[in-house]
Amino acid sequence: MSRLLITGVDGRMGRLIARDANLFSLEVAAGVDSRLPEGVSFPVYGNVNEVKEEAEVLIDFSSPDMLPSILDFAIARKLPCVLCTTGYTMQDEAMIKEASGSIAVFRSANMSLGVYVLRQLAKEASKMLPGFDIEIVEKHHNQKADSPSGTALALYESVKRQDSQKAFGRQGQVGARKPEEIGLHAVRGGTVAGEHEVGFYGPSETLLLTHSAQDRAVFASGALRAARFLIGKTAGLYGMEELVAGI
Ligand SMILES: NC(=O)c1ccc[n+]([C@@H]2O[C@H](COP(=O)([O-])OP(=O)(O)OC[C@H]3O[C@@H](n4cnc5c(N)ncnc54)[C@H](O)[C@@H]3O)[C@@H](O)[C@H]2O)c1
């Protein structure tokens, strides 16, 4: 058993990570959250700097404002990190890249294998259908903080062409659609775990590529698999591509 530290341990995802860790031969050494979870068998701290327990890997599902303290702590401890939080700014991304010079960092806005495949397929479709308009639609539960989702933005990066521009929703007298636009649309409601659709709209035909997560457990198992993969890795930035190649 390797020891795991979970940041955001009382969140929807953090609780699943704690529940399923042992299925991946990981033992939860400690958790961090501003809320105190009930009925857990490991210590939970309000701040990552207070953690005394040793661990071999960290999984984060919290919020972007926790990133600086997580990276400082992980660099000081030489602790590999699986960063699953979304909504990072460009400065946050730069901070992650810099940290990956000292520690192993796994970063993916979506930990599901299906979404990784969707990104590859969408990239190919974008190349094969050059004149087609592209629109990305995502749906999530009504508690999600960031919009559009990190996955929708990652899908944009997969399908974008030379002159592409993001068009976030449309309202009012916007005029005809510009060919370089790629629409990004966010639907929020209920308990939807995550749905993403990349649509390619051509003359008289439409291709829709969709992925639907029926349960958040799919993201938890992806993060736990990434944690196992990262233990013992040299410093660097890793993602789903490396995880899939290493399976
Ligand atoms: N990469 C993926 O596959 C994937 C999948 C699901 C969710 N996410 C992302 O993971 C993050 C968490 O999602 P969630 O649904 O579990 O959210 P959540 O709001 O249920 O949980 C977040 C937890 O982190 C804690 N937290 C946040 N900021 C903190 C801070 N500064 N200090 C201490 N504790 C802090 C909160 O108290 C909460 O318990 C979001 O950014 C979400 O978009 C990513």
The ligand as an SDF file (V2000), in Angstrom:
LIG
                    3D

 44 48  0  0  0  0  0  0  0  0999 V2000
  -10.3670   16.4420  -13.8090 N   0  0  0  0  0  0  0  0  0  0  0  0
  -11.5540   15.8500  -13.6880 C   0  0  0  0  0  0  0  0  0  0  0  0
  -11.8170   14.7790  -14.2800 O   0  0  0  0  0  0  0  0  0  0  0  0
  -12.6070   16.4630  -12.8000 C   0  0  0  0  0  0  0  0  0  0  0  0
  -13.8010   15.7640  -12.5210 C   0  0  0  0  0  0  0  0  0  0  0  0
  -14.7010   16.3270  -11.6180 C   0  0  0  0  0  0  0  0  0  0  0  0
  -14.4270   17.5720  -11.0350 C   0  0  0  0  0  0  0  0  0  0  0  0
  -13.2760   18.2270  -11.3650 N   0  0  0  0  0  0  0  0  0  0  0  0
  -12.9210   19.4960  -10.7600 C   0  0  0  0  0  0  0  0  0  0  0  0
  -12.4580   19.2360   -9.4320 O   0  0  0  0  0  0  0  0  0  0  0  0
  -12.7810   20.3540   -8.5770 C   0  0  0  0  0  0  0  0  0  0  0  0
  -13.5750   19.8480   -7.3810 C   0  0  0  0  0  0  0  0  0  0  0  0
  -14.8110   19.3160   -7.8350 O   0  0  0  0  0  0  0  0  0  0  0  0
  -15.9400   18.8490   -6.7930 P   0  0  0  0  0  0  0  0  0  0  0  0
  -17.1560   18.5800   -7.6170 O   0  0  0  0  0  0  0  0  0  0  0  0
  -15.4160   17.7710   -5.8990 O   0  0  0  0  0  0  0  0  0  0  0  0
  -16.1520   20.2230   -5.9620 O   0  0  0  0  0  0  0  0  0  0  0  0
  -16.6530   20.4000   -4.4710 P   0  0  0  0  0  0  0  0  0  0  0  0
  -16.9890   21.8460   -4.3550 O   0  0  0  0  0  0  0  0  0  0  0  0
  -17.6930   19.3810   -4.1240 O   0  0  0  0  0  0  0  0  0  0  0  0
  -15.3590   20.0710   -3.5850 O   0  0  0  0  0  0  0  0  0  0  0  0
  -14.2540   20.9130   -3.4330 C   0  0  0  0  0  0  0  0  0  0  0  0
  -13.7420   20.7340   -2.0160 C   0  0  0  0  0  0  0  0  0  0  0  0
  -12.5190   21.4600   -1.8810 O   0  0  0  0  0  0  0  0  0  0  0  0
  -12.5580   22.2380   -0.6920 C   0  0  0  0  0  0  0  0  0  0  0  0
  -11.7490   23.4350   -0.9260 N   0  0  0  0  0  0  0  0  0  0  0  0
  -11.8250   24.2770   -1.9860 C   0  0  0  0  0  0  0  0  0  0  0  0
  -10.9320   25.2830   -1.8530 N   0  0  0  0  0  0  0  0  0  0  0  0
  -10.2680   25.0510   -0.7010 C   0  0  0  0  0  0  0  0  0  0  0  0
   -9.2120   25.7260   -0.0210 C   0  0  0  0  0  0  0  0  0  0  0  0
   -8.6570   26.8430   -0.5300 N   0  0  0  0  0  0  0  0  0  0  0  0
   -8.7590   25.2060    1.1580 N   0  0  0  0  0  0  0  0  0  0  0  0
   -9.3060   24.0690    1.6580 C   0  0  0  0  0  0  0  0  0  0  0  0
  -10.3180   23.3900    1.0680 N   0  0  0  0  0  0  0  0  0  0  0  0
  -10.7800   23.8790   -0.1090 C   0  0  0  0  0  0  0  0  0  0  0  0
  -14.0350   22.5720   -0.4590 C   0  0  0  0  0  0  0  0  0  0  0  0
  -14.3010   22.8220    0.9230 O   0  0  0  0  0  0  0  0  0  0  0  0
  -14.7210   21.2950   -0.9590 C   0  0  0  0  0  0  0  0  0  0  0  0
  -14.9150   20.3480    0.0790 O   0  0  0  0  0  0  0  0  0  0  0  0
  -13.5130   21.3560   -9.4710 C   0  0  0  0  0  0  0  0  0  0  0  0
  -12.5810   22.2730   -9.9850 O   0  0  0  0  0  0  0  0  0  0  0  0
  -14.0760   20.4870  -10.6010 C   0  0  0  0  0  0  0  0  0  0  0  0
  -14.3170   21.1900  -11.7920 O   0  0  0  0  0  0  0  0  0  0  0  0
  -12.3670   17.6960  -12.2300 C   0  0  0  0  0  0  0  0  0  0  0  0
  1  2  1  0
  2  3  2  0
  2  4  1  0
  4  5  1  0
  4 44  2  0
  5  6  2  0
  6  7  1  0
  7  8  2  0
  8  9  1  0
  8 44  1  0
  9 10  1  0
  9 42  1  0
 10 11  1  0
 11 12  1  0
 11 40  1  0
 12 13  1  0
 13 14  1  0
 14 15  2  0
 14 16  1  0
 14 17  1  0
 17 18  1  0
 18 19  2  0
 18 20  1  0
 18 21  1  0
 21 22  1  0
 22 23  1  0
 23 24  1  0
 23 38  1  0
 24 25  1  0
 25 26  1  0
 25 36  1  0
 26 27  1  0
 26 35  1  0
 27 28  2  0
 28 29  1  0
 29 30  1  0
 29 35  2  0
 30 31  1  0
 30 32  2  0
 32 33  1  0
 33 34  2  0
 34 35  1  0
 36 37  1  0
 36 38  1  0
 38 39  1  0
 40 41  1  0
 40 42  1  0
 42 43  1  0
M  CHG  2   8   1  16  -1
M  END
$$$$
